[in-house]
């Protein structure tokens, strides 16, 4: 199989827009509120940057957390989506994903798969790091080998890589020990970014403290928990990008502060978490809120190393009692969707309505399972982080389980303290915890985290299940199609009955922006938790 780009993304979008315009009408931007003039967008996009606006100017974006210092700046060791989003401004991968989740060229301009275990990448020519040095095949080979040798969560997503070799100055070959369907999708995330290996090897760069990449921006300044200042990478390979001269990322932990910043125009864009924020902004002049679907999903961790949840019948009882439709409707304002372990919305994902936990009277079945396990008056603490909408999700879980006679006490913490309690000790000290996973671009990728021997981070609260691990491996090796869909359905059912990590509902996100200040680009659905994926296209509106 061979992949070669049929044309530039910009050319494709231009063609779509031309056809739409000739149709004599406009389509309202999906998920955008309040009104204003309707916008015509291409399929798969909530917004497209207006390339008729002049380049230049300063972008300002507000987020809730600065994870840089806490996790370090080495992208291969980054294990949270907030870090990936920030690092994507500087680092790039061999491939990226389009709005339909299909792999698209980035630093590799094309690739071939002569057989199911061989990938041959042709590298884009003329690419330079922001220090002016040209990207080489040695950087690519060295980066992938470094990732495979690192204590990185992401190396488990790359699958059974056997060898990474330089064919010539413009070609790199990756050989797998067996077929692995999600391989290209795994290469599309920031931890698989191509690094400046010459500078790393000669120790002129400490990549844990300084970022140096081929991406559209470079770091100018950073004040922990205050702001990041990025400026245009003058050596960037994609002509005309980034459109803006600079980007400031402001850290504003309180959502009310981010809402106020958009309202008063001190920032042009802001990430939102609270489902009520759109209503808060409904009367604000020139403010739009784009609600982006994602493959991300919330999940409930039940610590099976804790005696309370060692019995699978107890875990299954908790799972049975959960009303995912209610969680989506009440906690997420109808924006999320019930999901199994394969994220709802991705091709080949299972239907959560067919899972064992979704059949019949959940509360009654939960009580029956608890009785079989000899458990009376079950009570446990649910540890959550304070960022919205996690508290609302936890409250619906609490109400659901109350119907089954289970008492849930909610423990709310700041994100750093929560992370330390949930992931910082082995065995973990919590009873249950709420979190979310990025769902990525292939339905089998996130299932990898249900194997604690591969994931690593879950060893403190999760017991390995040999049958489940074998099902996950089979689904990963099976080519896309009906057979793989069946294999993934088996994984879904087993995860549902295992109930150590329980998938709940997809996690929508929202971007508020000042339509009078900025013209952004935004996919309708995102798989890697990155609202800034198209920020290099964004145009600043200036009077």
N, C-alpha and C positions, 0 to 999 in steps of 0.2 A: 504494500500500500504506500502511496506517495501523497504528501500534502504540499501543495504549493499555493500561495495566495493568489486568488483570481483578480485581485485589485485592491486598492487601498480602502480602508474602512470609510474614510472621508468621501471617496468617490461613490461607494455603495450607498451611503446615507444621502448624498446629494441626489442620486438617481431616485431613491425612494421619495424624497421630499418633492422632487419635480413631478413625479407621477401623482402624488397626493394633491399638489397644488393644481394640477391640470384637471383634477376631479371636481373642482369648483367648490370645495368645502374644507372645513377645518375640524380637527378632532380635539376634544378637550384633553389636556394632559391628565393621564390616569393618576389618581391619588393626590392631585394638587388642589389646595384650597387656600384662600377663598377664590372667588371668581376672577374678574378681570378678563382681558381678551383671551379667548381660547387659543391654544398653541397646537400646531401640527408637529407631531413627533413620529419618528420611525418605530416600527414594531420592536418591542423589547426595551424601549427607553421611556423613562418618565420625563426627561428633559434633555434637550440638545443645546449645547452652547451655540450662540449666534456668531458664526465666524465672519459675519459682515461687520461686526463691531471691531474697532481698532485694537491691536494688541497693546500690551503694557498695563501699568497700574498695579495696585497692591490688593491681594485677596486677604481676607481675615475670616478665620474659621474657629468656632468655639466648641470644645469637647469637655467631657466630664472628668477625665483622669489623665495623668502623665505617668505612663508605665515605664518610661525610658530608664531612669536610674535604678528602679527596683529590679528590673530583669536584665540590665545591661543592654548594649547596643549591637551586639553580635546577632545578626538576623537568624543565623542557624540555631541559636539557642532561644529565640523568641517563641513563646508558646501561648500568647494571648492575642486576640484579634486587634485590640487597641494598639499593640506594638506593631503588628503587621501593617495597619493602616498608616501609621506614622512613617515606618521604614520604606513603604512603597513609594514615597516621594523621592527617595534617593536610590533605592536598589531596584533592579529589574531581573526578570527570570528568562529562561530560554523561550518559554511559551506563556501566553496569557489566555484568558477565556473571553468569549464574546457574550452578548446578552442572552444567547440561547445555551450557554455553558459549553459550547464547542471550543476545542483548543484553537488558538490563533497565534500567528507568529509574534515574537517579540525580539529577543536577541538572536534567536534562530529564525532565519527568514523562510526556511522550509525544512521538511524532514521526510524521511522514508522509513518504512517498516518492511524490509524485505522478507521477514518472517516474524512470527508472534513474539519472539524474544530479542529482536534486534531493532534498535532505533538509531538512525544515522541523521545527525543534525548538521545542516549547512548554516554557518554563522553569518550574521549580517555584517557587511563590510563598512568600515568608516566609523565604527562605534568607539567612543572614547570615554574613559572615566573623567570625572569632573576635574581631576588634576592635569588633564590633557594627554595622558598615556593611552595608547590604543589597546582596546580589548583584544586578547589573543585566545587561541584554542587552549593554551596552557592555563589561563584563568578559569576557563570552563571546566577542564578536567580536574584541576586542583580544587575548585570549589565543590564539585560533586564528591570527590574523594574525601575531602575534609568533612563534609556533612555526614557521609557514611561512617566515618571514624569518630564522630563527635558524640558527646552525651546529649544528643538532641532528640526531643520527642518526635520531630518530623521525619527522622530517618526511617521510622516504622512505616510511614506513608509511602516511601519510595519503593517498597516491595523488595523482591528478591534480586537485587542488582548484583551481578557477578563481576563485571569489568567496565571501567570507563577509560576509553583510549582516544588518543589524538591520531586521526587518520592523516591529516595534513593541516596546514595553517588555518584552513577555513572549514574544517570538518571534524566533528567529534562523534564517536560511536559509543553507545551504551548497550551492553549485553546483559540480559536477565537470565537467571537459571531456569525460569519457567514463565509462562505467560502471566501477565498482570495487567488487567484491563484499566485500572485507574492511573497508570503510570504518568501519562501526559497531564492529567488533572493535578496530580501530586507535584509535578514540576512547576505548576502555575502559581504556587504560593510563595510568599516572601522568604520563608526559611530555605527554599531552594534557589535563592538569588545567586547570581554570579558575582563573585567577590574579587577585589584587586589582589590576587594571590602573590604577585611580585612584592608588593609593599608589606603584605602580611608575613611572607617568608623572610624578607630581609629586615623585618622588625622596625621599619620606618613608620609603621602604622599599628596602633593598638585598636583593633576593631571593636573591642568591648567598650571603648570610650569615645571613638570617633567614627563617623560614617563617611564612606567614600564609595560612590557607586556610579553607574552609568545613567541613572534616572534623570528626570527633568529638573530636579531641584538639588541644591546642596545646602548644608547647614551653615548659617551665618552666626547664630547665637542660640543659647539655651539657658533658661533659668528654671530649675526644677520646680514643678508644681505651679509655675507662673506662665511660661510661654516657650514656644519654639519659633525661631525666625529662619525662614528658608529664602534663598534667592535663586534666580534662574541659573541653571547650569549652562554656561555659554558654549560648552562643547557637545550639547545634546544632539543626538543623531537624527531625531525626527524634526525636520525643518519646520520652523514656525512655532514650535512648542518648546516650553510652555508659553501660553499666550500672555500670562501675567508675568510681571517682573519679579514679584515676591509673594510669599505666602506666610502669614503669621498664624500660628495655631495657639489660641489662648486657652488656658486650663481654667474651667469654671465648674467646680464640682456640683454646685447647686443649680438645678434645672431652671429655677426662677431667674437666676442671674443670666443664663443663656437666652432665655425668652426675652428678658429685658434688653439684652444687648442687641438682639435682632430688631426689636421694636424701635430702639433709639438709633439704630444704624451704626453702632460702634463696631459691629461685625456684620459681614455680608451673609455668612452661613453659620448654622449651628446644628449640632447633632442633638436630637431630642429622644427621651426615653419614656416619659409619661404620656399615656394615651390622651390625657386631658389637655395637653399643651396646644394641640391644634385648635381646640375650642377657645383657649385663652388668647390665641393670636387671630381669631376669626375677624375681629374688627380692626386689625392693624393695617394701616395704609401700606400698600406695596409689598406686603409680606405674603409669601406662599409657603405652604407646608406640603412637601412631597412625601407620601407614605410609601416606603420601599418594602416590597416583599423580600424575604430572604429564605435560604435553605437552612439557616440557623434554627436551633430549637432549644427550648428549656427542657431540663431533665431533673429528675429527683434521684439523688443518691441515697440508698439505704445501706448503711455500713454492716455488711454481712460478717465482719470480724467482731462486731459487737453482739453479745448474746441475744439482744432483743430481736435482731434480724438474721440470726444464724439459720433459723428454720425457713425454708423457701415458702412454706404455706403462709407464714406471717407476711413475708414480702409480697406474695401474690394477693393476700387480702388487702393490703394497702393499695396495690395497683388496681384491683377490682373496684375499690371505693371511689377512685378518682373520676371526675366528670370533666373530660377534656373540652367538650363543647362549652361547658360553663366557664372553665378557665379562660378560653379564648374570648367568649362573649363579655364576661364581667371584667377580668383583669386586663385584657388587651383591647377592649372596645370593639370586638368583632374583627380585629385585624389579623389575628393569628389563626392557624388551622391545627386541628388534631393531627398528630404524626406518630408513625412508628419510628424505628431506628433508622430506616432509610428515609431521608427528609421528604416530606410531602411536597410535591411539585416537580421533583426531579424525575426524568424518564426512567421507568423500571422500578420505582419505589412501590412499596406495598400499600395496600389500603388499610388504614388503621381501624376502620369499622369492622374488618374481618378478623381482628385479633381476638384471642381468648378473653382478654380483659374487657372487651367492648360488648360482650353478649350478655343479655339478661339483666336482672336487678343487681347492680353492682354492690350496693350496701348489704343486701341480704346474703349474697355470695361471700362477701368479706366476713360477715359475722359467722357464717358456716365454716369457713376456713380457719378462723381464729379458734373456734370451738374444737375443731379437729386437732389443732396444734396445742390445745390445752391452755390457751392464753386468755386471761380475763383482764378487763380494764387496762388494755394496752395504752401506754402513755410514752411519748417521746418528744425530744426537742428537735425542731427544724431550724438549722443554722442558715441564715441568708445574709446577703449583702444589702446595703441600704439603697442602692441605686434603683430608681423606678425602671420598670414596673415590678421588680422582684417582690416587694412587700405585698402588692396586690395579688400576685400569683400565689404567694404563701397563704394569704388569708382565705382564698378560695379552697386551697388544699385543706386547710384547717377545717373549714365548714363541711367539705365533702366527707372527711374522715369522722367528723362528729356524728354524721348520720349512721356510721357503722360502729359507733360506740368507742371510737378511738380519740384520745385526747392529744392534741398537738400544741406544744408550747413553742412560740416563735422567738428565736434569738437573732436579733438584727445587729450587724457589725459593719464597720467601714470595710472597703474592699481588701485592703492590705491585711487587716486582722482576720477577716474571713478566709482569705487565701492561706494564711499561715495555719489556721486551725484545720482546714479541710485537706490541704496538700502537704503541710509542713512536717507531719509526724507519721511514722509507721511503727505500730498500727495507729490509725487515726483515732482521735478521742471523741469525735462527734457521733450522734445517733443517726441523723439524716441531714442532708444539705441540698440546697437548690443551686443550680448553675445553668449555663447554656453552652452548647457547642456550635461552632461554625459548621455548616452542613456541606460546604465545598461544592464541587461541580460534578461529582460522580456519586451515585447512591451508595456505593460500597465503601467509600473512603472513611466515613465517620464510624462505621461498624468496627474498624480497627481498634478504636478506643475501648471496646468491650472485651478485648484480650489484655488483661493487666500485664502480662509478660512482655507484650509489645509496647503498650502505652507507657508503662512505668509509673506515671503519676497516680494511677488508681490502685497500686499494690497495697496501699495503706488501708483500704476499705473494701476491697473486692476480691473474691476467691476466683481463681481460674476455673473455667468450665471446658473440659476437653471437647465435648460434643459441639459446643458453640464455636470454639476456636476453629474446629474443622469445617463447620458450615461457613464461617467467615472466609476462610482460605479458599474454599471451593467457589464461592461467589466471586471472589477477586480474580480467580484464574479463568472464569467462564466468559467468553466473548459476549458483547452486548447483543441482546435479542431475547426471545421467549424463554430459552433455557436459563439465562441469567436472571430474568425476572422471577422465575420459579425458585431459583436458588436463593435470591434475596428475600423472597417471601418466607422461606424456611428460617432464615436468620431472624427476621422480624418476629416470627412466632416464638422462637426459642428465647430471644431477648425478653419478650413479653412475659413468659412464664418464669424465666430466671429472676427477673425483677430485682437485680442489684442496682442497676442504673435504669431508671424508667423514663423513656421519652414521653413528653407531654404535648406541647404545642409549638408551632413555629414562632419565631421571634421577629416581628416586624420592627422596622426602624423608621425614623422620620428625619428629614432634613428641612429645616426652616431656612428660607433665604429671602433676601431683599431683592425683589425683581427690578427695583430701580437702581440697584448697585451692582448686581452681578448676574451673569447669564451662565448657569452651570450645566454640566452634562451629568446624567444619572441613569444607570440601568434600572429597569423596572424590577428586576430581581437580582440580588447579590448573593454570592456563595461563600465569600471569604471575609465577611465582616468589614468591608472596605468602602465607606461612603466616598472616599477620595479617589476612587479608581480612575475617574475621568477628569481629575482636577487640572491636568495639563491643557485640557481643552477650554476651561472656564475663561470667560471674558469679563473684564471689569468695565462697568458702565460709568463713564465720566461725563460730567456736564461741560 
